[in-house]
Amino acid sequence: MISKNDISESELTMMIESGVDIDLALSILNNYNDGLIGRTAPVIPKAVPLIDGDQILDLRNPVEFTFTDRQLSAFRQRFPQQASVLKPGERSIGIEKLKKIGISLFSYYSYGFLNGGSATSYADTKKNKGFNPDLFDLYEETFNRMASLAKGQPKGVTAAFIQPDGSPGPSYMELKLRSLLIYSEKSSSKIPFFQMTSVSNNDSVQSALAQYSNSPWLKALAKKLDHPIWKGLSGIQPMICAYSHSREGDKKNIFRGSDPEKAVIIPLPGGHGQSFRVLKDTFIELYNRGIRFISLGNIDNLGYTADPLSLAILALKGNPAGFDFSFKTAVDVKGGILIKDESDNLNCVDLGVGISKDEAAAMERRGEKILFNCATGLFDLSWLMDNIDYIIEKLPLRFSDQNKDAGLYSQAEQVTWEVIAMIDKPLIFGIDKYKRFLAAKMLLENLLTSGLKLDDPAFPGGTSEGSLKDTGRKLYEGMQYLLTHEYGLTLKEGKWLPREE
């Protein structure tokens, strides 16, 4: 067993200064070496599941959903006020009524986002150029200007889109909080938010939130509703450290760099799957406040907003959790896909970690439609509280070998959405990507979604369905829809502005 006594004083100092949770980092290391964690076998995809109308639902253009008498009875007992709109014997419920029920359930709901990422990698020139060199060349001037504003900043405080006149739009956090204010007004309830930050960006995030009381995107609505939406709950994710590469043998140690004369400790996040551990106390506090449903998603997804339809369906069906999935497109290159594993359980496996990109490509060549994880989860908080310790203990931890400038090392990560395999009958919401999943893992995607130079003759590729230009147009149309319908903005003289102005 490796303990603090095996780490030099200077290394311990490096760990502390870089925000490494030393006890957690050593626990991961020793538990791996003892065979207790990190040995989860790769998930073997048996099949790509189809929408069945029971557990996997198509939410793109629904008319109504049907529920069992048992489900309706349980819902009436748990939420009698919200169930009052249902007629006796009514089993098939139309979409508008479901949305009305969902809005009334917002008094039991809290919205959360994962805000731990830095925009440095997001705005990295090499990474963005690698996505599409020709598109990068077309966007280069705007890219360099926006990258200079984003680098070193938490991603959540960077511009969520580029205005038509070329200026930065509001930040991701401002848009998220604005949408919550809009739904708070519709539901006559003050919807709270929570987040997971990291030791590296929490101070910057909190500083930005403190200034949002004067944000033009929030100030008027917050004052009207007497709801200081920027006052939320935060859990801070610690760093762990890099471990030795698999070439060094099965037993791992702390990676100390490739120079034997000078030890370098590399602080790394342990993946968004640590959110269950980091946010456990937050969930307890929300539950004690009367919250019974929470959603969790990535800060950089413009399509991730509070959704009354999925909330109503989850509450009426009584399932433990529901997750958004969309049909994979050309720009979906990072994240997870929905599969059935060898035990016929639904699972979400990460491209490049849980499943190779070659295998995913082979699935597509076979004509299988891949449902791509939107990194959005909706949980019944009562169920989550009953199972949180089990999730923290059993959520798979995966090690991946890295070859970076610092040398060869391995990184340990937990993927949030592998929790799907730990849930009995999770709901899968098949959604319209262009309304619910506009994520930007790279700044280049942000510029594409913002509609930059879509009509330029130099735009790369053709115009056929599935081309980069076709995808770009759909992303841009989706963004316009969201800014109008979810974020309450209107286009005035070349800029998106709050509707109340």
Order of alpha helices (4+ residues) and beta strands (2+ residues): alpha-alpha-beta-beta-alpha-beta-alpha-beta-alpha-alpha-alpha-alpha-beta-alpha-alpha-beta-beta-beta-beta-alpha-alpha-beta-alpha-beta-beta-beta-alpha-beta-alpha-beta-beta-beta-alpha-alpha-alpha-beta-beta
